Amino acid sequence: MKMMLEDSSITFDELVGYKLSTRLEFADRMLDDLFTAVDHYGSQKAKEARAVLEEWDREANTDSRGTLLFYLWASRFNINDPANYSVKWNREHPDTTPDGFSDPLRAVQLLEATVDEMQARFGRLDVPWGDFYRLRQNGRDFPANGATEGLGVFRVAHSYDSRDGKQMYVGSGDSWVGIIEFGENIKANVLLSYGNATQNNSPHNGDQLELFSKKELREAWFTPEQVKKHTVRTEVFTQKGVEEYLHKR
């Protein structure tokens, strides 16, 4: 939201960039306060975490190192509890609130606990986000980008834990995405993240996950020429054929 508020005129390509952005607004808002708290209360353990977060790009790209550390800390912090902030959410200032820690010491202690968790689960603090956050469907497996919307990201990707806790798999979030420009000629970039089919034997089940992983959209097909060019098979359904099909079911 902050990105768009600061832009008075948005082109088609800029809007595509905004939608695919994995910048975490919550990180931009809270990290400076967290660094200050670490300087005041932090142990060596917390300072090691700060060093990783200072080098982090504050995005949730597949190669971002620091996203996982921040994500696990934010999960412990409970970003949805108003009591955790010194400045509560204000509907008149939604782009700058909530802000600040009501208890800076607690924020640091949670960071130290997150370091222990990271070391126990992964043996390091700078795990690339895509090593942990995955897109998996119908035998396909790709590194994911994006995060939960509570972290202030346009690229929404909710997840669930793997059985061993070593990874999380995206299960919901950005599904159908369409950026459309109306005019004399319609221009549209789209993505159906999980593909155009649900049948396990279909080549189109999960065939757009790689585009999701690469932060790419595909061109929408509008004209008869475009549709014909990409047609694989044509079937004609008659009323009798439909009735026979329904009867068999």
C-alpha positions in Angstrom: 0.0 0.0 0.0 2.8 2.4 0.9 4.4 1.9 -2.5 1.2 2.8 -4.4 0.4 5.8 -2.1 3.8 7.2 -3.0 3.2 6.9 -6.8 0.8 9.4 -8.4 0.7 7.7 -11.8 1.1 4.0 -12.3 1.9 2.4 -15.7 1.0 -1.1 -16.7 4.5 -2.4 -16.1 4.8 -0.6 -12.8 1.6 -2.3 -11.6 2.9 -5.7 -12.6 6.0 -4.9 -10.6 4.0 -3.8 -7.6 1.9 -7.0 -7.7 5.0 -9.2 -7.9 6.8 -7.3 -5.2 7.8 -9.3 -2.1 8.9 -6.3 -0.1 7.8 -6.7 3.5 6.3 -3.5 4.8 6.2 -4.8 8.3 10.0 -5.3 8.2 10.5 -1.7 7.0 8.4 -0.5 9.8 9.8 -2.5 12.7 13.4 -3.4 12.0 14.9 -0.1 13.1 13.2 -0.4 16.4 14.3 -4.0 16.8 17.9 -3.0 16.0 17.7 -0.2 18.7 16.4 -2.7 21.2 19.1 -5.2 20.4 21.8 -2.5 20.9 20.3 -1.8 24.4 19.3 -5.2 25.6 20.8 -7.8 23.2 23.2 -10.6 23.9 25.8 -11.7 21.4 23.2 -14.1 20.1 20.8 -11.3 19.3 23.6 -9.3 17.7 24.4 -12.2 15.4 20.7 -12.1 14.3 20.9 -8.4 13.8 23.9 -8.8 11.5 21.9 -11.1 9.3 18.8 -8.8 9.2 21.0 -5.8 8.4 22.3 -7.5 5.3 18.8 -8.8 4.3 17.0 -7.1 1.4 13.7 -7.0 3.4 12.1 -9.0 0.6 10.7 -12.6 0.4 12.4 -13.7 -2.8 13.7 -17.2 -3.3 17.3 -16.1 -2.6 16.5 -13.7 0.2 18.6 -14.5 3.3 17.0 -13.1 6.4 13.4 -13.6 5.5 13.1 -16.9 7.4 14.7 -15.4 10.5 12.3 -12.4 10.4 9.3 -14.6 9.6 9.9 -16.9 12.6 10.5 -13.9 14.9 7.3 -12.2 13.7 5.4 -15.4 14.3 6.6 -15.4 17.9 6.0 -11.7 18.3 2.3 -12.1 17.3 1.9 -9.2 14.8 -1.9 -9.2 15.2 -1.9 -8.3 19.0 -2.4 -4.5 19.4 -0.9 -4.7 22.9 2.5 -5.4 21.4 2.9 -1.9 19.9 3.6 1.4 21.5 1.7 3.1 18.7 -1.6 1.4 18.0 -3.3 1.1 14.6 -5.1 4.2 13.5 -7.5 4.2 10.6 -6.5 7.8 9.8 -2.9 6.6 9.3 -3.0 3.0 8.0 0.3 3.3 6.2 2.3 4.2 9.3 0.5 2.3 12.2 0.9 0.2 14.2 4.5 1.0 15.1 7.1 0.6 17.9 7.4 -1.9 20.6 5.4 -1.7 23.9 8.0 -4.0 25.4 11.4 -3.8 23.6 13.0 -6.3 25.9 10.4 -8.9 25.0 11.1 -8.3 21.3 14.8 -9.0 21.8 14.1 -12.1 23.9 11.9 -13.4 21.1 14.7 -12.8 18.6 17.1 -14.8 20.8 14.6 -17.6 21.0 14.3 -17.5 17.2 18.1 -17.8 16.9 17.9 -21.0 19.0 15.1 -22.4 16.8 17.0 -21.6 13.6 20.2 -23.2 14.8 18.3 -26.3 16.0 16.3 -26.7 12.8 18.7 -25.5 10.2 22.1 -25.0 11.7 22.4 -21.5 10.4 20.6 -18.1 10.4 20.9 -17.1 6.8 18.8 -19.8 5.1 17.6 -18.7 1.7 13.8 -18.2 1.8 13.2 -20.5 -1.2 15.1 -23.4 0.4 12.4 -23.3 3.1 9.4 -22.0 1.4 8.3 -24.3 -1.5 5.8 -24.7 -4.3 4.9 -28.3 -4.6 2.1 -29.9 -6.7 1.6 -32.9 -8.9 5.3 -34.0 -8.8 6.6 -30.4 -9.3 8.7 -28.7 -6.7 10.0 -25.1 -7.0 11.3 -22.5 -4.5 8.6 -20.0 -3.6 8.5 -16.3 -3.1 6.0 -14.2 -1.2 4.7 -14.5 2.4 1.5 -14.1 4.5 -0.3 -10.8 4.0 0.2 -9.8 7.7 3.8 -9.0 6.9 2.6 -6.3 4.5 3.4 -8.0 1.1 1.5 -7.9 -2.2 2.8 -11.3 -3.1 0.5 -13.3 -0.8 1.5 -17.0 -0.2 0.1 -18.9 2.8 1.8 -22.1 3.8 1.7 -25.3 5.9 4.5 -27.2 7.6 6.1 -30.3 6.2 6.1 -33.3 8.5 9.8 -32.9 9.4 9.5 -29.1 9.9 12.4 -28.4 7.5 10.2 -26.8 4.9 6.8 -25.1 4.4 4.6 -25.5 1.3 2.5 -22.8 -0.2 -1.2 -23.9 0.0 -3.1 -20.7 -0.7 -2.8 -17.0 -1.5 -2.1 -15.7 -5.0 -4.1 -18.0 -7.3 -5.6 -16.1 -10.2 -3.7 -12.9 -10.9 -4.5 -10.6 -13.8 -3.1 -7.2 -14.7 -5.3 -5.7 -17.5 -5.1 -2.5 -19.5 -8.2 -1.5 -21.4 -7.9 0.5 -24.6 -8.0 0.1 -28.4 -6.1 -3.1 -27.9 -6.5 -5.0 -24.6 -3.2 -5.8 -22.8 -3.2 -8.4 -20.1 -0.7 -10.4 -18.1 -2.1 -13.2 -16.1 -1.3 -16.3 -14.0 -3.3 -19.2 -12.6 -0.7 -20.3 -10.2 -1.8 -24.0 -9.8 -2.5 -24.5 -13.5 -5.6 -24.9 -15.7 -6.3 -28.5 -14.6 -6.8 -30.5 -11.5 -6.5 -34.0 -13.0 -3.3 -35.7 -11.9 -2.6 -37.0 -15.4 -2.9 -33.6 -17.0 0.2 -31.7 -18.1 -1.5 -28.5 -17.1 -1.8 -29.5 -13.4 0.8 -27.3 -11.8 2.3 -26.2 -15.1 2.3 -22.5 -14.1 4.1 -23.0 -10.8 7.5 -22.3 -12.4 6.3 -18.9 -13.6 5.2 -18.2 -10.0 8.6 -19.2 -8.7 10.3 -16.9 -11.3 7.9 -14.0 -10.5 6.6 -14.0 -14.0 3.2 -13.6 -15.6 2.1 -14.9 -19.0 0.3 -13.1 -21.8 -3.5 -13.6 -21.9 -4.9 -14.9 -25.2 -7.9 -12.9 -26.5 -8.0 -13.0 -30.3 -9.1 -16.0 -32.4 -5.6 -16.2 -33.8 -4.0 -16.5 -30.4 -6.5 -19.1 -29.2 -6.1 -21.2 -32.4 -2.3 -21.0 -32.1 -2.4 -22.5 -28.6 -5.2 -25.0 -29.1 -4.1 -28.6 -28.3 -7.4 -30.4 -28.9 -11.0 -29.5 -29.9 -14.0 -31.4 -28.7 -17.6 -30.9 -29.8 -20.3 -31.7 -27.2 -23.8 -32.6 -28.3 -26.8 -32.7 -26.0 -27.0 -36.5 -26.5 -23.4 -36.9 -25.6 -23.7 -34.8 -22.5 -26.7 -36.8 -21.3 -24.8 -40.1 -21.9 -21.8 -38.8 -19.9 -24.0 -37.6 -17.0 -25.8 -41.0 -17.0 -22.5 -42.9 -16.7 -21.5 -40.8 -13.7 
